[in-house]
């Protein structure tokens, strides 16, 4: 499982793709356990992703984040603990 970050600015300005992040990820066949919108950075985080294709669009990047370090940044302590179990 991996974590993905979807950037609206890259999608909109560079790729002329104005879909919602969830629709864009779904259209690629990616499934995920939890998503978090980040309005301050115009992005979306997708946690516990599966079926991630090798060639992702420029607007989606694989990130190596520890859920426990994202508490208060869109994740509650309970959700971070739950997600941490998925990555072990």
Buried (B, 14 or more C-beta within 10 A) or exposed (E): BBBBBBBBEBBBEEEEBEBEBBEBBEEBEBEBBBBBBBEEEBBBBBBBBEEBEEEBBEBBBEEEBEBEEBBEEBBEEEBBEBBEEBEE
